[in-house]
Amino acid sequence: MDMDLTGLEATRLRQLIGARQLSPVELLQACIRRIEAFDPAVNALCAKAFEAALAAARAAEAAVMAGHALGPLHGLPVGIKDLEDTAGLRTTYGNTAYRNHVPSHDALVVQRLRAAGAIVTAKTNTPDMGAGANTRNAVWGATGNPFDPTLNAGGSSGGSAVALALDMLPLATGSDLGGSLRIPAALCGVVGFRPSPGVVPSESRPLGFNPLPVLGPMARSVADLALMLQAMSGFDARDPWSGAQPVLPPMPDLAQLSVGFTEDFGQCAVDEDIRRVFRDRIGRLAPHLGRCEPVTLALGDADRAFDILRAESYLAVHLDTWRRAPESLSPNVRANLELADRFTLADRAWAHAEQTRLQRALSAALEHHDLILAPVTPVSPFPWTQLYAEQVQGQPMRNYYHWLSLTYVITLSTHPALALPCGRDERGLPFGLQLVGRLHGDAALLGAAQALEALCAGDAVMARPRPVLEPLRQPQPALKSIVTHPPQ
């Protein structure tokens, strides 16, 4: 019965709670049993708040029975990425210097989720300071892919993606600088959404006008994701990019939709097997679309621009620690800071100008199409023991994040993008489509994604894949092998 209950979409669970047909306590207890059964095999969750969550669930149940007004997420358990502060619950950022850090205040996004009725149940694992697309750190260990725990779950929102894929939680938060919402969603078979800057406000960015890092929702369906986004979004004066909540339109008629597609944005390395899968999916989708045609994009030197602007972001956050205690930072974080040390003001000016040229080129292409489709990742999941993909289609990668160029090209452009599950790749592992919408066209993108999701669900090849559960009943102690000292 737990599997039947925890596998229901968040929108359906919320309906049942509102109709007094499901107790928030019953739901949370089912999620806890699910976590205890499967998390030892994948290590998706770090600090847990089961006692506090049960108290919140009892209060949520009392509010339902008393006939009180209920928030849009009332009674729904949620996982919070371990980069977001949670009052009274350990938040480590995956960094050994913070292994026992317990914040006194919630981050804004956590405040909003609680205000909407969500029940914070656990923190989800992330790489050290969120650096990299392989979720592993020396505090909690590595997170394994739910389709094979020996493989990479993606990152940096890997714990969230795995918890969703295994129905341990119905909703989870994520964040994205180079692809951290989209990549784990694609590798684990769930939905991850990178909104336009400011749709989900952040009060904690040191560079408030920097549009590269964003917060966003992760879920198992587009409808669930949109429900969560409504609770997370909306104006906050501390974020200069923030604006109003997107108003979600009805699903469009796919026969009226104009879609452009690209395998590589004209410059990204992509394995040939991923290209073949992408071509197959485009072939299956095209007959249902009003127009579906390749797009040619001239996006300039995106790699160098991202190097510079990413390094600037990391310098703003970690400069003091780098000077004071560099040994406390992971190799990935230090790599960004070492890059920053070599760049000049002229480099920074060039990078911002190149980003502007890239944004305008992509916006020009989207004047002719409602959205652009591309792969999310250039490779199938690789072993989590391998820090990053060192080669793609035989091409050596310049650094630990070069293999993420399919997603960081869109980070630079600041367009909203969504990772949609679309069947399996040639190795039988999840394959994700990246849907890119018009600038600030988040609502329209979500509507198109929901229509494509419905189409995919009716095709056995393109339907969202589900992990085989029986092998996941065995713990995987190797995932904890990189932990130096467990949290107290």
Secondary structure, DSSP 8 states (H G I E B T S, - for coil): -HHHHHTS-HHHHHHHHHTTSS-HHHHHHHHHHHHHHHHHHH--EEEE-HHHHHHHHHHHHHHHHTT----TTTT-EEEEETTS-BTTB---TT-GGGTT---SS--HHHHHHHHTT-EEEEEE--SGGG-SSS-EETTTEE-EETTEEEEE--SSSHHHHHHHHTTS-SEEEEEESSSTTHHHHHHHTSEEEE--TTSS--S--SSTT--S-EEEEEESSHHHHHHHHHHH-S--TT-TT------------GGG-EEEE-SSTTT----HHHHHHHHHHHHHHGGGSSEEEE-------HHHHHHHHHHHHHHHHHHHHHHH-GGGS-HHHHHHHHHHHH--HHHHHHHHHHHHHHHHHHHHHHTS-SEEEEES-SS---BTTSSS--EETTEE-SSTTGGGHHHHHHHHHT--EEEEEEEE-TTSSEEEEEEE--TT-HHHHHHHHHHHHHHHHTSTTTS-----SGGGGS--GGGGTT-SS---
